[in-house]
């Protein structure tokens, strides 16, 4: 793990070490993101498990974002109140209940019930990871680890698509069993990793739990190591103040802009990955998810350079690039609708850009808020972004293929405009900026 992150046991330039605790945190966050995507994609696969009319298919597809946002709406404030690690144990328990129930879901209603339980937990899991990762990972590697963790979402979708494609020939019951069994195996590894991770020290200190924070530091980091981390963070913040690069952005601007970015990213990707197949190419549903996931996973390794690059610039590349790629798709609809090869080529191009935008804005969701409200505000923007995706599923269910693509183009246009607004008015949270500077709390000192 040390070589993967570009550090070793030797002290790096910031005075920090990469510890086994960091490896366990990173592993648990990656697995948590993987399972969230795995569960989210189940709804699209489940449309083929029982016969259903268009209205019920749309309900099943909207079930994923609906219960995801309910879960994150609960877990956001909950993680601010009871802690990040306690919230993780709650979500893992719900995962286990849902996975066992899914094996015995032989009807449409049972599929809805147990998917709801798993999706509720997935929303809480993802939001808490977005909150906790910024707080517990070494400052020198905060951006790259967060983005690599988010990139595990693509791996989760990839695994789901692969398991679905490999098991579908043996019938629906076997496919459902294999999907649930794979999930349980990953969940067991996740639980093992979580038993070796600490509570967020930032959260404990913010809550005034100083004694517990010191105990966690001694157990998981060592007093000297964590002192070096505190000093490195303080030095980075002081340097930013000295350069005059500390910028205050109003809460309203942060909420509106990041919500728009979240809406465009979720809806644009969701429509062209999870809805396009069931609505227009039902035989290609799993293949579309697989190609989108592989493309996203491979392109996501740009995160290895995330500490060096401007978050503002990467948002522009991601969202404006996706808008232009969708425009190309809209202009060539009749051509790719008749050619599977061209269709998947354009899907790859689209997902390269959308993944850059997605990793960047999902990283921002958790870093621009103060510690005491990080879970809550991260949940708010995710609730809005994913919540607005739900009506678009119903709105587009009767659209022609051309109308469907043009609607997606309009969604990505909103995202492109939001990325431009943040480039002009927002705060830089990349390029090695400290979390205190990114969250706007540095100016309070």
Buried (B, 14 or more C-beta within 10 A) or exposed (E): EBEEBEBEEEEBEBBBBBBEBBBBBBBBBBBBBBBBBBBBBBBBBBBBBBEBEEEBBBBBBBBBBBBBBBBBBBBBBBBBEBBBBEBBEBBBEBBBEBBEBBBEBEEBEBBBBBBBBBBBBBBBBBBBBBBBBBBBBBBBBBBBBBBBBBBBBBBBBBBBBBBBBEBBEEEBEEBBBBBBEBBBEBBEEBBEBBEBBBBBBBBBBBBEBEEBBBBBBEEBBBEEBBEBBBEBBEBBBBEBBEEEBBBEBEEEBBBBBBBBBBBBBBBBBBBBBBBBBBBBBEEBBBBBBBBBBBBBBBBBEBBBEBBEBBBBBBBBBBBBBBBBBBBBBBEBBEEBBEEEEEBBEBBBBBBBBBBBBBBBBBBBBBBBBBBEBBBBBBBBBBBBBBBBBBEBBEEBBEBEBEEBBBBBBEBBBBBBBBBBBBBEEBBBBBBBBBBBBBBBBBEEE
